[in-house]
Amino acid sequence: MKREEIEWSQFYWFDSSRSDLKRVLLIGDSIVAGSREFAAKKLSGKATVAAFSTSKIVGDPAIHRELMLAFSDYPIDFVYFNNGLHGLDCDDAFYRRGLEEFADFLRLTGHARLCWRNSTPITMKDDPAKFDPRNEIVIRRNLIAAEVMAERGIPVDDMYSLLAGRVELSAGDGFHYTVEGSRLIGEHAAETISSLWL
């Protein structure tokens, strides 16, 4: 495993003073960071939302230490999680082992129900109508994740298919989305969580 030149993590809690609602934790990368507010608004009055986003790939031992911070202050009832767009130089076997450990870790940390959200497409910078060659890694990782989750009985939300081909929602950098794209991601996540749990 080789870390990236810049590593980062963020923790965010919405409606943290509300103790009368159940709590959702979103886990992912900058896609979660960009869409968390929209998910929180969509779930407002039904559940409070927290978000843990990081550049670390599953398999990096630091991700487990950071994850414990996300669980430390409030009991979590539902976890909607993703990992797969960082650490693209790591091979499939490393990713599979790391994801297995991460999913098992989540199952052991408490009573929360889980849902995996697969990774979004990587497109060519300034030409979002075309897939970046690295998108083949995303496709492979999504297949690996589907197998890992099926073995554990964890439902999968197919965010990849929702966004593939949606050129108008791309921010143009190959990875990120416009405000409307982030709104779609966040609201879709909230709808999925509601359908599975609320």
Phi, psi and chi 1 to 4 in degrees:
 res  aa     phi    psi   chi1   chi2   chi3   chi4
   1 MET       -  131.1 -176.7 -160.1   75.7      -
   2 LYS  -121.2  123.7 -177.1  176.9   74.7  172.3
   3 ARG   -73.2  159.0  -71.8 -165.0  171.2  131.7
   4 GLU   -76.1  165.9  -61.7  176.9    0.4      -
   5 GLU   -61.1  -36.9  -72.0  -62.4  -48.1      -
   6 ILE  -124.6  123.5  -63.0  174.2      -      -
   7 GLU  -113.5  147.8  -67.7  -78.2    2.0      -
   8 TRP  -151.8  161.3   55.7  -90.9      -      -
   9 SER  -152.0  151.5   60.8      -      -      -
  10 GLN  -135.8  143.4  -65.5  179.7   -8.5      -
  11 PHE  -122.8  137.2  -60.6   90.1      -      -
  12 TYR  -145.2  133.8 -145.6   88.5      -      -
  13 TRP  -125.8  128.4  -70.5  -94.5      -      -
  14 PHE  -101.7  145.3  -64.0   89.3      -      -
  15 ASP    51.0   44.2  -62.8  -40.9      -      -
  16 SER   -66.3  -18.6   57.9      -      -      -
  17 SER   -81.5  -11.6   62.9      -      -      -
  18 ARG   -80.0  119.9  -64.9  -73.8  -58.8  -94.5
  19 SER  -110.1    0.7   59.2      -      -      -
  20 ASP   -94.4   -2.8   57.4  -40.4      -      -
  21 LEU  -115.7  154.2  -61.4  174.1      -      -
  22 LYS   -73.5  162.9  -65.3 -164.9  175.0 -173.4
  23 ARG  -119.1  136.3  -62.8 -176.1 -177.9  -83.5
  24 VAL  -111.9  138.1  172.0      -      -      -
  25 LEU  -116.3  122.5  175.0   62.6      -      -
  26 LEU   -95.3  131.5  -50.6  175.8      -      -
  27 ILE  -124.0  132.2  -62.2  174.5      -      -
  28 GLY   177.9 -143.8      -      -      -      -
  29 ASP  -121.9 -143.0   49.0   29.4      -      -
  30 SER   -67.9  -19.7   54.7      -      -      -
  31 ILE   -64.6  -41.1  -56.3  -58.1      -      -
  32 VAL   -67.3  -42.3  161.3      -      -      -
  33 ALA   -59.3  -37.1      -      -      -      -
  34 GLY   -77.8  -23.4      -      -      -      -
  35 SER  -111.0   -7.2   61.4      -      -      -
  36 ARG   -59.6  -39.0   63.3 -164.8  176.7 -160.4
  37 GLU   -63.6  -38.4 -177.9  177.8   -8.1      -
  38 PHE   -69.2  -38.0  -61.3  110.0      -      -
  39 ALA   -64.1  -42.9      -      -      -      -
  40 ALA   -62.6  -41.8      -      -      -      -
  41 LYS   -64.5  -40.9  -74.5 -179.7  179.1  176.4
  42 LYS   -66.1  -32.7 -171.1   77.1  171.8  177.7
  43 LEU   -94.4    1.7  -69.6  170.5      -      -
  44 SER   -55.3  131.7  179.9      -      -      -
  45 GLY    87.1  -14.9      -      -      -      -
  46 LYS  -106.0  -40.4  -61.4  177.7 -177.7  176.8
  47 ALA  -157.2  152.2      -      -      -      -
  48 THR   -90.5  151.9   63.7      -      -      -
  49 VAL  -120.6  133.6  171.4      -      -      -
  50 ALA  -119.3  155.3      -      -      -      -
  51 ALA  -136.6  133.4      -      -      -      -
  52 PHE  -120.4  112.7  162.2   48.3      -      -
  53 SER  -122.0  143.5   46.9      -      -      -
  54 THR  -153.0  155.9 -178.6      -      -      -
  55 SER   -88.4   -4.8   61.5      -      -      -
  56 LYS   -79.6  142.7  -67.2  179.6  177.1   65.4
  57 ILE   -86.6  149.1 -174.6  173.4      -      -
  58 VAL   -57.8  141.5  -70.9      -      -      -
  59 GLY   105.8  -22.8      -      -      -      -
  60 ASP   -79.3  120.1 -175.5  -29.0      -      -
  61 PRO   -59.9  -23.8   17.8  -29.3      -      -
  62 ALA   -66.2  -26.1      -      -      -      -
  63 ILE   -66.1  -30.7 -159.9  171.7      -      -
  64 HIS   -71.9  -37.9  -66.3  -87.8      -      -
  65 ARG   -64.3  -42.6  -64.8 -167.2  -63.6  -89.3
  66 GLU   -66.8  -39.5  -67.2  177.3   -2.8      -
  67 LEU   -59.1  -37.4  179.8   60.8      -      -
  68 MET   -62.9  -29.6  -71.5  -50.2  -62.0      -
  69 LEU   -65.4  -37.9  -68.5  174.8      -      -
  70 ALA   -66.1  -26.7      -      -      -      -
  71 PHE   -95.3   -7.5  -84.7   91.1      -      -
  72 SER   -76.5  -33.4   62.2      -      -      -
  73 ASP   -90.6  -33.9  -77.4  -18.8      -      -
  74 TYR  -132.0  145.9  -57.3  102.1      -      -
  75 PRO   -69.1  135.6   23.8  -31.6      -      -
  76 ILE  -106.5  132.7  -58.0  -62.2      -      -
  77 ASP  -100.9  -27.6  -59.4  -66.2      -      -
  78 PHE  -145.2  132.9 -166.0   99.1      -      -
  79 VAL  -119.3  124.5  177.9      -      -      -
  80 TYR  -114.0  110.0 -178.4   84.6      -      -
  81 PHE  -131.2  155.0   68.4  114.5      -      -
  82 ASN  -152.3  153.6  165.7  -97.4      -      -
  83 ASN  -164.4  133.2 -174.5  -75.5      -      -
  84 GLY   168.4  -14.7      -      -      -      -
  85 LEU   -92.5   -8.2  -68.6 -178.3      -      -
  86 HIS  -107.8  168.4  -74.8  -87.5      -      -
  87 GLY    60.8   41.5      -      -      -      -
  88 LEU   -68.3  -13.9  -66.3  172.9      -      -
  89 ASP   -85.0   -7.9   56.2  -23.7      -      -
  90 CYS   -78.1  143.4  -64.5      -      -      -
  91 ASP   -79.5  170.7   64.4   25.8      -      -
  92 ASP   -62.8  -37.2  -68.9   -9.1      -      -
  93 ALA   -65.7  -40.1      -      -      -      -
  94 PHE   -63.0  -44.3  179.3   90.4      -      -
  95 TYR   -63.1  -44.1  179.0   72.0      -      -
  96 ARG   -61.2  -48.2 -178.4 -173.8  -67.4  -87.7
  97 ARG   -60.4  -45.3  -75.2 -167.1  -53.0  -87.3
  98 GLY   -63.2  -39.7      -      -      -      -
  99 LEU   -70.4  -38.6 -173.0   56.9      -      -
 100 GLU   -59.4  -46.7  -71.0  171.0  -18.7      -
 101 GLU   -63.9  -39.9  -68.8  171.0    0.3      -
 102 PHE   -66.3  -45.1 -165.0   73.3      -      -
 103 ALA   -64.1  -41.1      -      -      -      -
 104 ASP   -66.8  -38.0  -69.5  -18.6      -      -
 105 PHE   -60.7  -44.2 -173.3   77.5      -      -
 106 LEU   -62.9  -38.5  -74.4  172.3      -      -
 107 ARG   -68.1  -27.0  -69.0 -160.4  -57.1  174.0
 108 LEU   -91.5  -11.4  -67.8  171.8      -      -
 109 THR   -80.1  -13.5   51.8      -      -      -
 110 GLY   174.0 -158.6      -      -      -      -
 111 HIS   -97.5    6.1   68.4  -78.9      -      -
 112 ALA   -62.9  140.4      -      -      -      -
 113 ARG   -77.5  151.4  -67.3 -175.5   60.7 -177.9
 114 LEU  -121.6  148.8  -53.3  177.6      -      -
 115 CYS  -144.0  128.0  176.9      -      -      -
 116 TRP   -89.1  137.8  167.2 -100.0      -      -
 117 ARG  -114.0  122.6 -172.3  -92.8  -69.2  167.8
 118 ASN   -74.5  168.3   66.2   10.2      -      -
 119 SER   -79.2  150.2  -65.5      -      -      -
 120 THR   -83.8  159.5   50.9      -      -      -
 121 PRO   -66.9  154.8  -17.4   28.8      -      -
 122 ILE  -107.3  123.7  -56.7  175.9      -      -
 123 THR  -111.5  170.2   56.3      -      -      -
 124 MET   -69.5  137.9  -64.9  -65.5  -68.8      -
 125 LYS   -59.8  129.8 -174.9  176.9 -179.4 -179.7
 126 ASP    65.9    7.7  -60.7  -38.6      -      -
 127 ASP  -146.1   68.5 -169.4    1.0      -      -
 128 PRO   -68.2   -3.3   24.1  -33.4      -      -
 129 ALA   -75.9  -13.6      -      -      -      -
 130 LYS  -116.0  143.9  -62.6  177.8 -178.7  175.7
 131 PHE   -80.8  139.2  -69.7  120.0      -      -
 132 ASP   -68.8  146.3 -174.4  -73.3      -      -
 133 PRO   -54.0  -30.1  -27.3   34.9      -      -
 134 ARG   -68.2  -11.6  -65.8  170.8  -65.1  175.2
 135 ASN   -64.0  -22.7 -165.4   57.2      -      -
 136 GLU   -61.5  -33.4  -68.8  -60.4  -42.2      -
 137 ILE   -66.2  -42.3  -59.9  171.8      -      -
 138 VAL   -59.6  -45.7  175.4      -      -      -
 139 ILE   -61.0  -45.5  -68.3  170.7      -      -
 140 ARG   -63.0  -43.6  -69.1 -159.0  -48.8  -88.8
 141 ARG   -65.6  -36.7  -72.5 -175.2  176.7 -177.8
 142 ASN   -64.4  -36.7  -77.6  -17.9      -      -
 143 LEU   -67.4  -42.7  -69.7  172.1      -      -
 144 ILE   -60.2  -46.3  -70.3  167.4      -      -
 145 ALA   -61.7  -40.3      -      -      -      -
 146 ALA   -59.7  -39.8      -      -      -      -
 147 GLU   -67.1  -45.4  -66.6  171.4   -0.4      -
 148 VAL   -61.0  -43.4  169.7      -      -      -
 149 MET   -71.3  -38.1  -58.8  -51.6  149.7      -
 150 ALA   -62.0  -39.1      -      -      -      -
 151 GLU   -62.6  -25.0  -69.9  167.0   -1.8      -
 152 ARG  -108.3    2.5  -72.3  155.6  177.9   78.2
 153 GLY    68.9   29.3      -      -      -      -
 154 ILE   -98.8  125.4  -61.4  171.1      -      -
 155 PRO   -65.7  153.7   19.7  -28.6      -      -
 156 VAL  -120.0  131.4  173.2      -      -      -
 157 ASP  -102.6  123.0 -174.9   15.2      -      -
 158 ASP   -88.6   80.2 -175.8   10.8      -      -
 159 MET   -74.2  -26.2 -167.6   72.1   77.4      -
 160 TYR   -58.1  -50.7 -177.7   96.0      -      -
 161 SER   -65.1  -32.6  -63.8      -      -      -
 162 LEU   -62.8  -33.7 -178.3   71.7      -      -
 163 LEU  -105.7  -18.0  -67.4  164.7      -      -
 164 ALA   -61.4  126.9      -      -      -      -
 165 GLY    87.3   -4.5      -      -      -      -
 166 ARG   -87.7   70.9  -63.4  -65.5  -58.1  -90.0
 167 VAL   -57.0  -37.1  175.4      -      -      -
 168 GLU   -68.3  -15.0   75.5  -77.6    6.7      -
 169 LEU   -94.8   -6.7  -60.8  177.6      -      -
 170 SER   -74.9  140.7  170.9      -      -      -
 171 ALA   -80.3   -7.6      -      -      -      -
 172 GLY    93.5   -2.6      -      -      -      -
 173 ASP   -99.1    1.3   63.8   -0.6      -      -
 174 GLY    97.8  -22.2      -      -      -      -
 175 PHE  -122.4  -39.1  -70.5   90.0      -      -
 176 HIS  -101.5  174.4  -59.4  102.1      -      -
 177 TYR  -128.7  158.2  -65.1   89.2      -      -
 178 THR   -65.8  175.1   62.7      -      -      -
 179 VAL   -58.0  -42.0  171.1      -      -      -
 180 GLU   -67.3  -35.2  -75.2  -51.4  -51.8      -
 181 GLY   -65.8  -43.1      -      -      -      -
 182 SER   -65.1  -36.2  -67.3      -      -      -
 183 ARG   -62.4  -44.8 -176.5 -169.9  -50.3  -83.8
 184 LEU   -59.7  -44.9  175.0   65.8      -      -
 185 ILE   -61.7  -49.8  -67.6  167.5      -      -
 186 GLY   -64.2  -44.0      -      -      -      -
 187 GLU   -69.9  -35.8  -67.7 -176.5   -9.5      -
 188 HIS   -64.4  -42.5  174.7   82.2      -      -
 189 ALA   -59.3  -45.2      -      -      -      -
 190 ALA   -62.8  -40.0      -      -      -      -
 191 GLU   -66.0  -39.7  -70.8  164.5    2.6      -
 192 THR   -63.7  -46.1  -60.4      -      -      -
 193 ILE   -59.9  -43.4  -68.2  164.8      -      -
 194 SER   -62.9  -41.8  -67.4      -      -      -
 195 SER   -68.9  -29.8   69.0      -      -      -
 196 LEU   -88.2  -20.3  -70.2  171.4      -      -
 197 TRP  -139.1  -45.4  175.5   53.1      -      -
 198 LEU   -84.9      -  -63.3  174.5      -      -
